[in-house]
Amino acid sequence: MSTKEEIVERIEALRKQLHHHNRMYYIEDNPEISDAEYDAMMRELIEMEKAYPELITPDSPSQRVGAPRERGVEAFTTVKHAVPMLSLDNTYSKEEVLAFDTRVKKALPDQNDIEYVVEPKVDGVAVSLRYESSIFVQGSTRGNGLMGDNITANLKTIRTIPLRLEGDTIPLLEVRGEVFMPRKAFEKLNEERVASSQEPFANPRNATAGSLKLLDPRISARRKLDIVVHTPGQMEGVSFNTHFEFLEEIGKRGLKANRGYKLCIGIEEAMRCCESWEENHADGVVPYDIDGMVIKVNRLELHDLLGATSKSPRWAVAFKFKARQASTVLKDIVVQVGRTGVLTPVAIFEPVRLGGTVISRATLHNADEIKRKDIRIGDTVLIEKGGEVIPKVVKAVLTKRSGAEKVFTMPQRCPVCSAHLVKVEGEVAIRCENIACPAQLRNRLKHFASRGAMDIEGLGHTLIEQLVDKALVKDVADIYNLDVDAVANLERMGDKSTKNVIEAIEKSKKMDFSRLLFGIGIPYVGSKAADILAEHFPTMRDLSRAAAEQLEAIPEIGPRTAESIVRFFREGENATVIEKLRAVGVNMASQASAQVLSPTATRKSEIRNAQSAIRGRTFVLTGALQSLTRHQAEEEIKTRGGKVSSSVSRKTDYVVVGESPGSKYDKAMKLNVRILSEQDFANMLR
């Protein structure tokens, strides 16, 4: 019988060996043992940890794949980035790269030939990895650059992300990288999706983004994602003098840097490196998609001197590759109905390899585009991958036209629900405006349940997919007649989560009329237009009977929006859904704004007192607020009779400035618009 001390030693030895072999297999591409030997060690570790659960640690190799997220939990938590995650400015020519170098030298007059590091630009999803005491504790998406989604559980499934850094313990190290799906893994995934009658992913990047937001990490683990680390973030207890040193050091720590990064002296050498990669990158140099090169100033102290704009660092730039082209035969043109009802013609090709992937379809955008390019079914066409990612049809090869080609015409009715189609004058889009159209149902349900609309907590992507797939809902009104037992029997839905979502659905019946107007998805009617309409038409019945002239008389409602509203209520299927919503008790009349946020007399009094300062005033919000979400701040203003605008002008009364404000703050200063801090804004609300 082993002593506890011997058991601890054996567990530690197994973990150390497994970490080593993970590195040799996934990062060094030089395995030292067979898969069977590795699996045997992993099984032994798991069995020992089951017997002694108190010895399990977060960085154990056994902890990579966790259980699915709690039933009914549909959203990832949000985390704030310690250092903003900026995006890169793009360049498309040598002249633009030289102009970048000129700007750098102008800002650094004491520097001559700047050292640059050039590395391939992976076409993936940007993430942040946070290590505390050398242990991986948190991973998140870029999000809006300031805040991102916590996807730690899914990132742990990526074998090239070490759960513990090698070498001396580092108190804090945050690094940024790009998660991607290798080409072979992407092709295999799409083959599996087609075999199971699922829609294939358009490209590896889409597949990667979808995999990182799955609620079940076990599915993410099967997607074979990978990562390269490219930039340091927040650091404590460790420092680097140059970017090149950072890339070299993270490799020693078990993190994976990009293949082929190079230190260059001066912009000319950097440009030659970019051009060499552009010439050869599709020849299997790397087993994943890249769409350009990144040029970074090497010395990190210069990064601080150069600084950044609100969106991009001034010490780095991306050089994007020119699109590659190939020819193939256009076998057919099919029409898809998108999530907003827009009909999109899609070209179906004879499969052709281009830029490392096999292309078999591409969007043709709209009927006008097909007519302009004179593209016909049966044509030999020239295709290219714009930005090395999205395939598009450049033109038909007229010299190969035989006369047997067919001219394409758009359908007269929706190919999914047979409803009448609408083409608004002055627009190229043709759309189906039937809110019960099955092709649009998933998106309409998501929009209807969203926070800005009916705010139905728990009715998220996964649940909606199941409700639609099992035909439990056929339009937005059907969610109010859901059978409790049927919902409870769905995947990842238990009694408690079912009870919560049914209660949230019932609660949404009392939402303000303007929320319903926004939620039902009338084309061109956003949340602000919905607020305005609710002020002028107190009930749904009043609005449904309004003529275009009445609607256009409202200053903020233009002819296009007015005609869209009239047309929406004229559609029989839409009227049926509205009547179903009325029948189940959904509120269809405006309420006093003071009653919307709070039923208490004290709250009503506070709102009345604040209205004199806010009513009729126009506010613009910029930067991240700490005490309120952007949506909550807008609601507070609207409740008191104020207006919220997305842009600053001379008509703006106040600009509320949060953390890391953007260009709106600069414009407000130029126009001498009054600036409110978050505390000033809070005082005004009180």
Phi, psi and omega in degrees: 000126181285145175281163179301323180296320179293323179295316179299317180297318181294318179298316180296322180294317178298315180299317181297317179295316181295319176301316181298313183289331172300313181297313183297325183279310190270332183254311182278344182056041184216068185298143182254345179227167179282163177300322181297319179294319178297313182298322180296317178296319180295318179297319179298317179297314182298317180297319180293321179290328175296320180288330181229071184299337179292346181265358179290135178238156183299334183265008178294139178302339179287347186262014182294316185249110180269185179283164175301158177299155182307141182303135178085349179278118188250346186241147173277145177290157182258139177235149179266132178285131179297323175236127183308141176265102184269161175256163185267145168288145181257145170233155185231006181208164178297324181299320180290326177293318178296325178294323175299315179298321179297318179295321179297314182293326178295323179281342181234070187298340181277353183262144177258257176283109181286137172280132177237148169252129180248131179216150180300143179264103182287135178270087182219213182241125183286134179222164175240136177244130183243125178245129175239127187053038177071005180255134179292116185245337184200139174227142184215161175279168177295318183063231179266011181096330178258322181230142177222176180271140177281109182240035184305314184300319181286324179293330178297338181283350181275115189294339180274003171260109180291139177282340174221133177287147178277163178085195181300149181293132177253123182305314181208128175216120175247132179231153177250146180206184182235118176273138183215169175245119178303153185303316182297320178295322179296314181296321179294318180299315180294324176299319179293321180293318179296319180296331179260020176063031175257154178291128178291154176289146183291325182199166182301327181295315178299319180296321179295312181300317179294323182292325182287342182253013176290145181280343181249107181300337180295327177287319177303320182298327182283350183277353175057047178287161179221174182209150165234139179263136187227347187211138174280151174244235179287140181218143172219132178082006177207149179209158180226143178275326184225162177293322179299318178298319178301312181297322179293318185289319183295331175297321178290336182273357179101355176274158186253117175271167180292149175286142169083015177290149187217139175272126183236142176262109178088158186288332180295316178295320178299318181293321178298322178297316179299315183294324178295317178294320180299324182288327191242359191294334182275003184264031176078020179298318175231146185273026180215167184282131169235146183238016179164194178233152177250130179250121183235138170300132189285313186286122186292330179296332178286335176301316180295321180291322182284325176072205184204159169276186179292343184242328190221147174287149177272356183258008180211155179208153177256133173257112185271136179289151173290151181292144174264151186236156175206162178245150179201177181260133178275106186281325184197164172233119179250156182249125177254145175259116184281178185294340178258007179092356180286133178273129182235121175285137182236129180278135175250120186255165157293126185306137180218141179276131181212121177060034174094353178231159179269125182256130178229355180202157177199147178290144174255006172073294183198171183296323180297322180294319178297317181293318181298319181272355181051055179264130183234154177294127183104349179294150161276127185237154175262125179240156176215162177257104179295129183062022180065014185232300188268119179286145177213155179272123181277310183191166171273143177272095189295331181293343180258007181285132184259342185104347179271357182292152183249136176284133182272139174231142179287149179293158179272338178232161180300127181291350181259312185243356178068015177287161176297144179262154184235134172235111182285136180301133180089357178242155179267339185287139170249131186224155171262124184254018177281113184288354175258009180297123183304327182294335182258353192301314182303312182293321180296321178295317179299316180294316182300321183274354187294164185299323181284345181255249185274353171053056181266097183294133179096341178270078185253191188305308186296316180294317179300317179304316181290320180299320180287314182300325181265011176058032176280338174226140178239353172200174186296333181290334184294339181295337181278357177239023182295139176279126185301316181295322180296321179291317182297335181276357180283161179302138176061022176242117176253186182298317183292313181294325177295315179300318182296316183289324177295320178294321179294321177297315180297319180297327184292342179300335184266006179300155180299149182306322182296327178295319178295317179301318178291320186292328183284350169078046174289126181307135178075003178256098176272189184296323181290317177297324179296319177300316182295316180297320180294332177289324185268336181232102189293342180226161177298324180297318179299315182293318182296338181263358184288141176273161180302323181296319178297318182292318180292341178290343176281123187307323185275354183255115181272175182301320182296315180294318180300313180295323179296319179296313180300315182294323180299312183284343178283335180291123186301317181297323179294317179299323179296316180295318178300318180294324177295321177296320179296319184295328180273000174097017176290134183298129181232030178217148179294147176242161176300128187301330181291340181274347186290315186277325184203138180273356186280146180296323179298315180297318179299319180296318179300317182295318179299319181294326182278342185298326182297329180276336188248327185305130177081354180269151180254128183244147170235134180253136177215143182085172184269123176274146183267324186269342181222152168282164178303317181296317180297319179297317179298319179297319180298319179293312182296322180299329181266011176090009178271175179238149178243128179245154180268352182222153182268133175216181179292345178274353179288133179271318183220144169243118180271121188251120175260202181285139180054059180293157182261208185292341179298324178296315180298318181293321178299320179295318180296321183272001179061036176279143183294130181262133175245129171286171178298324178292319176301317181296317179298319178297321179296320179296327181280000000 
